[in-house]
Amino acid sequence: MQKRLALLIDREQALRSVIESSDMSDDALAHLVAIATETKSEIFNAARVLEAKREYLFNFAGGGWNSEYAFYEEQAIKQAIKKYGDEVKGVLDVDVKSFRVSTPADYQSLMSMFY
């Protein structure tokens, strides 16, 4: 995600440079401004994702659940597979399709299984 953020920042700066020094038609310039604005929005979203770790809940294929703290879902999946295994390793078989950001309701529902 950090590489993606750096790439977006470079692209947005290049677009702004072209826009400022360009004598294009108004139509072409409008398209470039729209692309630069969209890129700026993506930069904001990517930076927000990297601000703080979130708790990701996930299930095991054979039953049960657990959680991992990570900046984004792919990172949480990698951490869980490293810790618990996957279908190839056969340890606990992390269900990669079940990963989701923890919500208070979802977490409480899962915890209620212990009471």
N, C-alpha and C positions, 0 to 999 in steps of 0.2 A: 504494500500500500504506500510506503514511503517513496518507492521508485515511481509509482504512478503519480503521486502528488508532485514530485520534482519535474516529471515530464509535462504535466499539465501547466505548471508555472512557466516552464520554458516556452511552451507553445503559446500561452497567453501573452507573454512578453513579446514574442516574435510577431504575433498578430497585431498587437498594439503598435509596434514599430512600423509595420507595413501600412497600417491605417494612417498613422501620423505623417508618413512620408509619401503617400500615394496620391496620384492624380487620376485615379480610376473613375469610372462612371459612378453616378450616385447609386445605381442599382447594385453594382458589384461591391461598392463600399458598404452599403446597407447589409449585404450578406456577411461580409467580414465582421462588421460590428456585432451582428447577431451571433456569429460563431464565437467571437471573443467574449461576449456576455455569457453565453452558455458555458464556455470553458471556465470563466471566473466563478460561476455557480458550482461547477464540479470541483473546483479547487476548494471552495468553502466547505462542501460536503465531505471531501476527503480529509481535510484538516480536522473537521469536527469528529470524524470517526477515530482519528488518532489522538484525540485529547485525553480520553480516559478509557480504561478497560471496562468491559461489561461482563456480566455473568451470563454464560450461555448454558442452558439446560440441554441435556441430550439423553437418549435412551440407549440401552443395550439390546441387541437383537434377541437375546435369550430372556429378556425381562430385566427390569430394574432401570435405574436412572442415576445420573450424577451431573456435576457441573464443572465448567472450566471458566476461568477469567481470562479474557483476551481482548485485544483492540478490535478484531473483526472475526467473522465466523470461520474463515479458512484457517486462521491461526488457532482458534479454539479446537477445530477438528484435528489439526496436526498434533497439538498438545495431548489431546485425549487418546489418539491412536498411539502416540509414543508412550503414554502412561499405562493404558489399559489393553492395547492390542487391537487387532482388526480381524476380519474373517480369514486372512492368510495366516496370521500368527495364532489365531484361534484362542486367545486368552479370554477376553470378555466380549469381543465382537461389538465394537462401537457402531451404532447405527448412524452413519453420517447424514442421512436424510432427515434425522429427527432434531438437528440442532436448531435452537431458537433462542432469542434474547429472553432472559428471565423477566417475568412480570410478577408483581406481588401475588396476584391471584393464582397464576400457574404454579409458582413456588409453594404457596400455601396448600394448594390441592395435592401436590406431590408429597409434601411433608405430612399431610393428614393420613397417609398410608401407614405411618409409623405409630399412630395413636390408637 
